[in-house]
Amino acid sequence: MAVVEGSEPFHLWVVRVSWEDSVVHRIRFARTGEGGPVPSLLRQYLQGNPVDLSVLKSPAAEGDSVRAAIYRAVRDVGYGETATYGEIAHRVGTSPRVVGQAMAHNPTPLVIPCHRITAVRGLGGFSPDIEIKVRLLAMEAKGVVGRREKPPAG
């Protein structure tokens, strides 16, 4: 299959995705999008459904580099959870500043959920707009509460 490009709305933003099968090559937040398909799990996630995106792969998390190790550690932070730059740095054996730099250069946000990584005091950063991080964290918090409130099946 060839690389496909598509977009999905998220509040006032459009999430532009370049992907192939279960491999997501790039995700960017923009004000406009060209339409086209995005992976079904990403579409569901952006519509507020608590889905597990771990089946989607990011080439950025492969290899032996420090940045790839940081991305793998960030992928371990679950839906509705957060970790600090310092906690990720401790897990990988680097500094919080290096983690922050890796988050700023993350080619596949959402697949590598950098929005879940916060500063000790406050949210930290998010490109292109901190409001996206606020909305993603709020959406996930709502999804976690929704899962807890559902009665057991059976």
C-alpha positions, 0 to 999 in steps of 0.5 A, a space after each residue: 500500500 502507498 502512503 496515504 494522506 488525510 485529515 480529521 477535524 479536532 475542535 478548531 484544528 485539523 489533524 493532518 496524517 500521513 500513513 501507510 497500513 498501521 505505520 503513521 509517518 507524520 501527524 501535524 495540527 493545522 488550520 486547514 486540511 485536504 480531506 482524505 482518510 485517516 486510520 480508523 483508530 485515530 478518527 475514533 480517538 479524535 472523536 472522543 472515544 477512549 481507544 488504544 492507539 498502541 497498534 499504530 506504529 511510528 518509525 520515530 520510536 524505532 532504533 537505539 537512539 536516545 530520542 527513540 527510547 524517549 518516544 517508547 517511554 512516552 508511548 507507555 504513558 496510558 490514555 488519561 494518564 500523564 508523566 513529567 519530563 523528569 519522570 520520562 528522563 529518569 526512565 530513559 537515563 537522560 535529562 528533562 531538557 532532552 525529553 522536552 527537545 524530543 517532544 518538540 520534534 515528535 513527528 507523530 503526536 498522538 501515536 507518540 502521545 507527547 501531550 501526556 508529558 507535562 512539566 512539574 509545575 504546569 503543562 509544559 509546551 505543545 506545538 503549534 498551540 498549547 490549547 490543543 494539549 489542554 483539549 486532548 488531556 480534557 478529552 482523555 480525562 472525560 473518557 476515563 471517567 466515562 469508562 469508570 461510570 459504565 456498568 459491568 457487562 453481563 
